[in-house]
Structure formats: C-alpha cells, structure tokens
Amino acid sequence: MTRRLGGLVLGWTLVVLGVAALVLPGPGLLLLAGGLVVLSQEYEWAERRVEPVRAKAFELAQAGVRDWRSVALSLVLALGLIALGVIWGLGPPAPDWWPLEERWWLPGGWGTGSSLIGSGLIALGLLVYSYRRFRGDAAR
C-alpha cells in the first residue's frame, strides 16, 4: 500500500512538473516521460502514452545536435540559463529603465535563481547525452 501510494505521488509529481517545464525552463518531456513510466506500473492509459512521449523526446534530442549550429545554440542557451540564475540570485538593483516598483525586479532571489541554474545544468547534461548518443557514432 505504501509503495503504491509513493509511486502514485512520484508519478503525478513528475507529470505535473513535466507539463510545467514544457512552458518554463526545464526538461519538460523528460519529466513527463518519467512520470508516465512510473504511472504506467499502475495505469494502462499511462502505459499507452509512454512510447509516443519517449519517441518525441528522442526526436527533439536528436534535432538539437543535428549540426554544429544547433549544438552551439543549445550550449549558449544552457550557459545563458546558468548565468541568468546567478544574476537573479545575486539580485542587482533595478535599472533605470525598469517601469515597475523595485520589488518587482527579479522576484524570488536564490529560490528562482537556483531553479534556473538547475535547469541550465540539466540542459548541459542532456546536450552531452544527446551528442554522445546521436552524434558519437557519426563523429567516429
């Protein structure tokens, strides 16, 4: 009973985070696929959806490393997320052009900054994995 409940909580948490990460910085399809894999142990509908989500995730991963421009862009964006997270965490004062009150400049501090840094690190890890999986044989 406890194991089943733990699996359900983990699966649904991964699905919710995956859906959120589809529009926010983060590995949305990866989290969604992970949640569906966990839920597929309990639900037949989840089992039917694992393969299409996994296939789409691999298709996007392969497209991200198809040529050197894609790899460079992915690398710049991942490093940009990490840099933005550090800046966000340090919380510099609002610039003169900022039209709102100072309290609306970079809200969340290190909580938001660390999630951006984490997303950037995950993106770097996925880029290395994708490169090794889909370009490793072609490079040799």
Secondary structure as UniProt FT lines:
FT   HELIX           2..23
FT   HELIX           28..40
FT   TURN            41..42
FT   HELIX           44..63
FT   TURN            64..65
FT   HELIX           68..90
FT   TURN            96..97
FT   HELIX           102..104
FT   TURN            107..108
FT   HELIX           109..130
FT   HELIX           131..135
FT   HELIX           136..139
//
